[in-house]
Amino acid sequence: MSMTGILRKNEIGRWEYADCELTCGDLVELNIGAWIRGRIEHNGKDYCFLAPDGATAIPLREGLPARMPARKRVWP
């Protein structure tokens, strides 16, 4: 069962969903029209979502549905 929540910046400026704080290398699925699995990385200014192609970086924004991928799924 996946933990699902809404992406937001917490009171110390870290990205989280469902009380799960995100950092570089964390696997997550974001719903950006469909659920897409990727990982969290830092681009030098803020955190972003790196898509499975390894080339598409999407800046994180508040309000996106997010969930923890099932354990059996691995990167990429």
C-alpha positions in Angstrom: 0.0 0.0 0.0 1.4 3.4 -1.0 1.5 6.4 1.3 -0.2 9.3 -0.5 -0.4 13.0 0.2 0.0 16.5 -1.2 3.4 18.0 -1.9 4.3 21.1 0.2 7.2 22.9 1.7 7.2 22.4 5.5 8.0 25.1 8.1 11.8 24.6 7.7 11.6 24.9 3.9 11.9 21.2 3.1 9.6 19.4 0.6 7.3 16.8 2.1 4.0 14.9 1.6 2.0 13.0 4.2 4.7 14.0 6.8 7.3 12.2 4.7 10.3 14.6 4.2 12.0 14.3 0.8 15.7 14.6 0.1 18.1 13.7 -2.8 17.8 10.2 -4.1 14.3 9.6 -2.6 12.0 7.6 -4.9 8.5 9.2 -5.3 5.6 9.1 -7.7 4.0 12.4 -8.7 0.7 12.9 -10.4 1.4 15.3 -13.2 -1.6 14.2 -15.3 -0.7 10.6 -14.6 1.3 8.9 -11.9 5.0 9.1 -12.9 7.8 7.5 -10.9 11.1 9.3 -10.4 13.5 10.5 -7.8 14.2 13.7 -6.0 17.4 15.6 -6.8 18.8 19.1 -6.1 19.5 21.4 -9.1 21.7 23.9 -7.2 18.7 26.2 -6.3 16.0 23.9 -5.1 14.8 20.3 -5.3 13.3 18.9 -8.4 11.7 15.6 -9.7 13.9 13.7 -12.0 11.9 11.6 -14.5 13.0 8.0 -15.4 14.6 9.2 -18.6 17.2 10.9 -16.4 17.1 14.1 -18.5 13.7 15.6 -17.5 13.9 17.6 -14.3 10.6 19.1 -13.1 10.7 21.8 -10.4 8.7 20.7 -7.3 5.6 22.8 -6.6 3.1 22.8 -3.8 -0.2 21.0 -4.4 1.0 18.1 -6.5 -0.3 14.7 -5.4 2.6 12.5 -4.3 3.0 8.9 -3.2 5.6 6.5 -2.1 6.3 3.9 -4.8 5.6 0.2 -4.0 8.7 -1.4 -2.6 9.1 -3.8 -5.5 9.7 -0.9 -7.9 13.3 0.3 -8.3 15.1 3.1 -10.1 14.9 3.4 -13.1 
